[in-house]
Amino acid sequence: MFFFIKLFYNRIHDVFWIFKEVFRFGGGGAFNALLIASGLGKELSDIMTSLHMNPIILAWLVASILHLAIGSVTVAMISAAGIVAPLMAVYPHLSPEILVLAIGAGAIGWCHVNDSAFWLVKEFFGLSLPDAFKSFTAATVIASVVALGGILLLAQVI
């Protein structure tokens, strides 16, 4: 009997985890829709265009800042895509796939206290908070910057 109760509990736990992820994706999509509907996305795009910055680095930077502020990689990527998408009209020669890679690379960096992955790694490995910053946060930033470098090289080839 105990086995069936535990099995039922585990399935309920799994369902709640799925709901949490669906709501997280929905929140990112809603934030993206808000940016587009309010015109803020267009205004941000105009501001970003006036910076005269490489659009790949700009997409990476937007995703990095959003992940740092929001803490969710998924929401940061969805929101960054909504903000950066109007730039495609300004840079028609730029491959959308390259921008997608830049957004993904930017969103993986800066895992810190508002990111659930940070706490997962910290607790799993039994790290102190400073050690988690030194190891996990530093590793995600390095991975993000190395990925950006690879994407910039790839953009030269494509």
C-alpha positions as CSV (number, residue, x, y, z in Angstrom):
1,M,0.0,0.0,0.0
2,F,2.8,2.4,0.9
3,F,4.3,1.8,-2.6
4,F,1.2,3.1,-4.3
5,I,0.9,6.1,-2.1
6,K,4.6,7.0,-2.8
7,L,4.0,6.4,-6.5
8,F,0.9,8.6,-6.5
9,Y,2.8,11.3,-4.6
10,N,5.7,11.2,-7.1
11,R,3.3,11.5,-10.1
12,I,1.6,14.5,-8.4
13,H,5.0,16.1,-7.8
14,D,5.8,15.5,-11.5
15,V,2.6,17.2,-12.6
16,F,3.3,20.2,-10.5
17,W,6.8,20.5,-11.9
18,I,5.3,20.4,-15.4
19,F,2.8,23.1,-14.5
20,K,5.6,25.3,-13.1
21,E,7.6,25.0,-16.4
22,V,4.5,25.7,-18.5
23,F,3.8,28.8,-16.4
24,R,7.4,29.9,-16.7
25,F,7.3,29.6,-20.5
26,G,3.9,31.4,-20.5
27,G,5.4,34.2,-18.4
28,G,8.2,34.7,-20.9
29,G,5.7,34.7,-23.8
30,A,3.5,37.2,-21.9
31,F,6.4,39.5,-21.2
32,N,7.4,39.3,-24.9
33,A,3.8,40.1,-26.0
34,L,3.7,43.0,-23.6
35,L,6.9,44.4,-25.1
36,I,5.5,44.1,-28.6
37,A,2.0,45.4,-27.8
38,S,3.2,48.3,-25.8
39,G,5.6,49.4,-28.5
40,L,8.4,49.2,-26.0
41,G,10.1,46.5,-28.1
42,K,10.2,48.9,-31.1
43,E,11.5,51.8,-29.0
44,L,14.2,49.6,-27.5
45,S,15.1,48.4,-31.0
46,D,15.4,52.0,-32.2
47,I,17.6,52.8,-29.2
48,M,19.8,49.7,-29.9
49,T,20.1,50.7,-33.5
50,S,21.3,54.1,-32.6
51,L,24.1,52.5,-30.5
52,H,25.9,51.4,-33.8
53,M,26.9,48.2,-32.1
54,N,27.4,44.8,-33.7
55,P,23.9,43.2,-33.7
56,I,25.4,39.8,-32.6
57,I,27.0,41.4,-29.5
58,L,23.9,43.4,-28.9
59,A,21.7,40.3,-28.9
60,W,24.1,38.6,-26.6
61,L,24.2,41.6,-24.3
62,V,20.4,41.9,-24.1
63,A,20.0,38.2,-23.2
64,S,22.8,38.5,-20.6
65,I,21.2,41.5,-18.9
66,L,17.8,39.9,-18.9
67,H,19.0,36.7,-17.4
68,L,20.9,38.6,-14.8
69,A,17.8,40.6,-13.9
70,I,15.1,37.9,-14.3
71,G,17.0,34.7,-13.3
72,S,15.3,32.4,-15.7
73,V,17.2,31.4,-18.9
74,T,14.0,30.5,-20.7
75,V,12.3,33.8,-20.0
76,A,15.4,35.7,-20.8
77,M,15.7,34.1,-24.2
78,I,12.1,34.5,-25.1
79,S,12.1,38.2,-24.0
80,A,15.5,38.9,-25.7
81,A,14.1,37.4,-28.9
82,G,11.1,39.8,-28.7
83,I,13.4,42.8,-28.1
84,V,16.0,41.9,-30.8
85,A,13.6,40.7,-33.5
86,P,12.9,44.3,-34.8
87,L,16.7,44.6,-35.5
88,M,16.3,42.0,-38.3
89,A,14.7,44.7,-40.5
90,V,17.7,47.0,-39.9
91,Y,20.3,44.2,-40.6
92,P,18.7,42.1,-43.4
93,H,22.1,40.5,-44.3
94,L,22.3,39.0,-40.8
95,S,21.3,35.4,-40.4
96,P,18.5,34.9,-37.9
97,E,20.1,31.7,-36.8
98,I,23.2,33.6,-35.7
99,L,21.1,35.9,-33.6
100,V,19.3,32.9,-32.0
101,L,22.7,31.5,-31.1
102,A,23.8,34.8,-29.7
103,I,20.7,35.1,-27.6
104,G,21.2,31.5,-26.3
105,A,24.9,32.2,-25.5
106,G,24.0,35.4,-23.7
107,A,21.3,33.8,-21.6
108,I,23.5,31.0,-20.3
109,G,25.8,33.3,-18.5
110,W,25.5,35.1,-15.1
111,C,23.8,32.3,-13.1
112,H,23.6,33.7,-9.6
113,V,21.3,33.7,-6.6
114,N,18.0,34.4,-8.5
115,D,18.6,31.4,-10.7
116,S,17.3,28.0,-9.6
117,A,20.3,26.3,-11.4
118,F,22.6,28.2,-9.1
119,W,21.0,26.8,-6.0
120,L,20.8,23.3,-7.5
121,V,24.5,23.2,-8.2
122,K,25.3,24.9,-4.8
123,E,23.4,22.3,-2.8
124,F,24.3,19.3,-4.9
125,F,28.0,19.9,-4.6
126,G,27.7,21.3,-1.0
127,L,29.4,24.6,-1.9
128,S,29.3,27.7,0.2
129,L,27.8,30.8,-1.4
130,P,31.1,32.4,-2.2
131,D,32.5,29.2,-3.6
132,A,29.3,28.8,-5.8
133,F,29.9,32.3,-7.2
134,K,33.6,31.6,-7.8
135,S,32.9,28.3,-9.5
136,F,29.5,28.1,-11.1
137,T,28.8,31.7,-11.8
138,A,32.3,32.2,-13.2
139,A,32.0,29.0,-15.3
140,T,28.7,30.2,-16.9
141,V,30.2,33.6,-17.7
142,I,33.2,32.0,-19.3
143,A,31.0,29.6,-21.3
144,S,28.9,32.5,-22.4
145,V,31.8,34.6,-23.6
146,V,33.5,31.7,-25.3
147,A,30.2,30.9,-27.1
148,L,30.0,34.5,-28.2
149,G,33.5,34.3,-29.6
150,G,32.6,31.2,-31.5
151,I,29.4,32.8,-32.8
152,L,31.3,35.9,-34.0
153,L,33.7,33.6,-35.9
154,L,30.8,31.5,-37.3
155,A,29.1,34.7,-38.5
156,Q,32.2,35.5,-40.6
157,V,31.9,32.2,-42.4
158,I,28.2,32.2,-43.0
